[in-house]
Amino acid sequence: MSAAIEADWDGHLAALFEHFHRNPELSFMEVKTAARMAEELREAGADVTENVGGTGVVGMLRNGEGPLVMLRADMDGLPLKEDSGLAYASTVTQVDADGVEYPVMHACGHDSHITALVGIARYLAAHTDKWSGTVMLVVQPAEERLGGARAMLEDGLYERFGKPDYALGFHSAAGAPVGTINVPDSNNLFSSSSDAVDIVVHGVGAHGAYPHAGRDPVYIGAEIVTGLQSVVSREVSPLQPSVITVGMFNAGTKRNIIPDRADLQLTVRSNDPAVRAQLLEAIERVAVNTARGHGIAEDMLPEVIRQYGTPPGINNDALARRLDAALRGAFDEETVVVTKQSGMGAEDFAYFITEETGVPGYFFSIGSTPLEDIEAAANGGPAVPSHHSPFFRIDGEATVTLGAKALITAVMDLAPPQ
């Protein structure tokens, strides 16, 4: 398998990866990317359906009796001007849904994910003697907006194409060295929940020199910001990670005018569904009752608007133990690395494998930065660019080929030949 995937990189996948990197598209606007993926999957032998959940693509590879294994790759880019220095760097722009034209970049490695999915499809179609069953190849839009997975499910993904027996995926990891498959530790957590929450604080405008004549939404909003931090520090168990970050506070037009409105934008993170619900309830309670304490009328209380979100991503325990063992059996001991959570990033693959779906899931990351770059950064050299940075760059060959090999290994373990 290894030689076949590496040969396919040289003969087909390298050019495809560079094409996707040069031509990124924004969330829910991945029209050209989706069309190219549909073409590639059809040429590989899959039965392809387009426009699932917007721009999503589903390819079905059927090979006799056996389980239905879903493999997912996300395809959207980010509104960033690329400064990676790569010869195939993006220079494209795109008008987003807000009507604004943005530079667009693959600054999170999604180009590597979809290229690997093509490589997997091509290998499985050419080696039907090595597996048996059905593989569902899911090309998902809008992971960066945490809406694509949900949109595909709401468009009947599991009803139209079958409820998977297993759902698998991977993500590139800029902070991890190439040649590593990074699997979660025994808690099986691969991503935190994330919720985007807006708070609109209403007040009564007045002259800045006569604050008593109004109700100041800036002051009320500032108290809300402070009060929200008490939710994390005094209401949530100290053993449960949680974050409420107010990333935007916008109000007013002039220094001596008390405005009648303040807008706050929050990101909310947790690792547990119950804590997630607790945080979201508390945000509304703090916002509304802070305003009440300042005498805001009941018909002018803050609006708390949940824009979008995704649950925490947790691998199925039995499946994780099985596939961790399969990967360790297929690769060198140094390749499969157990990792601990180092931040509270989110990943909407979690929607595909919630308890409500009943689909066991397995998600991991592939090291994407040359070890010498990581060591140089540790010794005072240039920092390794993070995901969502205009300087982001990964080793495409190492990421695509190892990601493909890992998922093919998982498919052959879960759907062995009959």
C-alpha angles and dihedrals in degrees: 000000000000094000092047093052093046091049090050089052090056095043104038120345099063093060091043092052092051090048092054092045092052093047111044122164133202127253116296088002098081093122099140093039091051092048092051092047091050089051093048094048092048090051088051090056103261125140100239132205120186134201097038109159090352112308096000121131129207123195122188122205110190121194112164129282121350144084127321108245119190120208116190132197125176120220113188128113133210135252096254135122105238118237099165097121091230117149088230096045118150120258097170128121130199136191108240128211089272091063094248121125113231136182108247130214140171093237097154104049099254089136088064092050096055093042090053090050090056090049091050092050092049093049096046092047091052095045105045090150090070099060142021131206134042129310118202110205109202120194103192128201129212105017088149089062092042089234109097100080092048091047092054092048091048088051089060101263095159095035094050100039104023135269107277122239086213135010120204138179146149141210132210114249116210093189095055126077121255115261095044131113106203116206127183120257124250094296087066092217113149100166142010126240116262129199127181109213129182124199120197110197114199123205142158115266122231145152112291090234091054104048091155088068093065144027110254113224091187092061092042090048091050090053089049090054091052093043093052090061089059088061090063096040101037110022107037118068111262087232091061117077113228138161134194109181122180100208099172132036114174126175143135139021105224137024096245098044122087103213127221095229143039125189124209127186120199139187114207123196136184141150099223131061092224092051090047090056091045092053095048092049092047094051091059093044094050094045097047097042094045088057091047089053088059093052099257110164118250092247090054101048118135119282112230109198124186105208103183141322149162133227124245114283113238125172118227106259099223092044092048092053091048097048095039086058092046091052092047089051093051101043139043118281092251093054101069108063125184110223135195124218111271100176143001103262118154134225123188093212079092089078091065093058107037119137088254092061093047090215115137111225141198125192131172140160134244121222108244109176125081111252091234090060091051092048092047091053091049089054095053100276127125114318118250104253112246128226112281091029121126086229094055114136132158137186098264096192095051093045097046098043097045092042090052093046092050095051092044088052089052093049092050090050095048097038107031120177113281 
